[in-house]
Amino acid sequence: MNLLKHLPNIITLGNLTCGLLGIILLFTYGPAAAAPMIFWGAALDFLDGFAARALKAYSPIGKELDSLADVVTFGALPALILMQLIANASSMDDPIRYLGLLLALFSALRLAKFNVDTEQSENFIGLPTPASAILIASIALVTSGDFFSMIYSNFGFLIALALILPLMLVMPLPLFSLKFKSFYIKSNSIRYLFLLISLILLITFAYSGILLIILLYVTLSIISPPKKTV
């Protein structure tokens, strides 16, 4: 039974492993090879929280370990991928590519704020780090023949993303979470609407639809703000 109490932390270490492997893959094979590690890390990040709730295995160590894993998998890895994407879009070895590292710095700040902020237990304030990381991963996986590929590989677009995305992580904007306290449609109408449209976007546009989903998420949160963020 005591061994089961350590299961959430073991899963969290799996998340961290995904981040470390992703960095190795990035410098060995490129962004497209590294990007799937972010998706695997996001799945494990969900599972460790699920396991902690199911086993009632909450601990201060688990909370800190989760943030440390997240800062690698959803901070450092996507920042390095973005930096490489900017370098690939530039015709020269332009130092401006290091703007991509802002994502890692602001992700660390976002995670630190989350750990001490009692107003984010139900909803979020600012874009969650897994969402920003998945966006970068999806851009890295868009193929050259995709309709959106010309946009996602554009130097100006990537620079704008490197500047805007970090700010979205720390902006004082309440965003709804996907935590369901019940499954009643009335109390979860925004969540159901978001999930339905997101599914349609994924089926229609595959990886290219992730950016549209992030924009939809922010837009719905602005139109119908969470009633409380505690």
N, C-alpha and C positions, 0 to 999 in steps of 0.2 A: 504493500500500500504506500509506503514511504517513497518507493521508487517512482510510483505514478505521480507523486507530487512534483517530481523533477521533470516530468514530461514536457510541460510548457517551455521550460528553459532550454531543453534539448531541441525543441522545434525552433525556438528563437535562434539558437546557435546554427541551425540549418539555414535560417534566413541570412545570418552573417556570412556563412559559407558561400551562399549564392552571390553575395556582394563581392567577396574576395575572388571567387572564380570568374565573375564577370569582368573584374579589372584585369585579370590575367588574360582572358579571352580577347579583351579589347586591344591590348598591346600586342597580342600574338596574331589575331585574325581580323580585327576591325570591329566597328560598331554593331554590325548586323549579327555577329557571333555572340557579342556580349549582351545584347538587349534582352534575349529570353530569360537571362538570369534575374532580371528585374521582375518579370512576371512570376517566376517560380518563388522569388523572395516575397512578393506580395501575397501569394497563396499561403506560404508558411506564416507570414505575419498575421493573416486572418486566423489560421489554425491555432497559433499559440494563444491568442486571446480566447478562442472558443474552448480550448483545452483547459485554460486557467479557470474559466467560468464553470465548466462542467465538473472539474475536479475540486473547485474551490481552493485552488492552489495559488492564491495571490501572495506576492511577497515584494518587499522593497527592492531586493536584488533583481527579481524578474522585471520590474518596471524599468530599472536602470539598464539592464541588459538589453531589453527591447529597444530602448532609445539608441544605445550604442550600435546595435545591429542595423537599425534603420538609418543611422547617419552614414553608414558605409553603403548599404544596398540602395537606399533612396536619396542619398545625398552625394557622396563621393563618386559612385559609379555613374549615375546619370550626368553629373557635372563633367566628368571626363569624356563621356560619350558625346555630350554637346560640344565640348571643346574640340573633339576630333571632327565632328560634323562641320563645325565652322572652318576648321583648317582645310577640310576637303572641298568646301565651297569657295575657298579663296585661292587665287592663282599664285599666291606667294606665302612665304612663311611669316604671316602677319601676327604680331604680338596680340592683336585684338582678340585672337581666339581664346586668350586666357580669361576673357569675360565670362566664359562658360563656367569657370570655377566659382563665380558668385552663387551659383545654385547650391554648391556644397556648403558654403558659408551660411547662407540664409536658411538652408535645411537644418543645420546644426542649431541655429538660433530658434527656429520654429519648434524643434523637438524639445529644446530646453524650456521654452515658454509653455509648451504643452504639459510638461512634467510638473510645473509649479502653478499652473492656472486651474483653479477649481471651476471655472465657467465653461470647460470643454468636456465635461463628463458625458453629456448627452448629444450635443451638437459641436460643430467646429467654429473656430474663429480664424479665418485665413485658410488657404488651400492646404489640405493634408499632403505631407511629403510623398506618400505612395502615389497620389494622383499626378503630381508633377513628374515623378520618376517614370510612371507608365506612359505619360505623354511623350517624353523623350525617347523611351524605348520604342514606341509605336512609330515615331518619325524615322528612327534608324532602320526599321524593318520595311518601310514603304519601298517598293521596287521602282525601278526607273520607268517602267511602263505604266505606272499608276497615274490616274488623272491628277492627283495632288502632288505628284513627285516634283514637278517644277517649282511649286510653292515651297515645299518642305526642304528642298535642296538650295533654295535661294539664300545668298549670303545675307542680304538685308533682313529677311524673315528670321534667320537664325540669331542674328545679333539682337533684333527686337525681342525675341524669345528669351535670350540670355539676360536681358534687362528687366523684362516684365514679369517673367515667371518667379524669380526670387522675391519680388515685391508682393506678388499674390500670396506667397507663403506667410507673410507677416502682416498683411493688411487687416485692419479691424473690421472685417466683414463676416457676419454670422452666416454659416453655411450648414444646411441640414446634413445629418448623418444618415446612414442606412441601417441604423439600429431600430429594429421593430419591437416595440413593447407589446403590441397586439397586431393582429392582421386585419383589423377593421378598415374598410376602404375610406371611410370618412376621416379617420384620424391619420391616415397614411396616404392620402390622395396624391400629394406631391411626390412621394417616394415611388408609388406605383406608376405615375405618369412618367417620371424620370427613367425608371427601369424599362418601361415599354418602349419609349422613344429611343433609348440607348440600344436596346436589342435590335430595333429596326435599323439604326445607324451602323451597328456592327455588321449586320447581315448585308447591308447595302454597300458599305465602304470598307469593311474589314479594318485593318490598322489605321487607315486614313480617317476613319470615323472617330477615333479617340479624341482628337482636338475638338471636334464638334460636340462630343459628349461632355468634355470639360467646360466648354462655353455654355452648353445647356444647363449644366449643374450650377454654374455661377448665376446664370440668368434666372433660373427658377428660384434660387435662394434670395435673389434681389426682389423678384416679383412677390414671392410669398415667404418672407423671412421666418425663421424658426421662432416659435412663440417664446421660447426661453433657451438659454445656452448654459444651463446648469444641470 
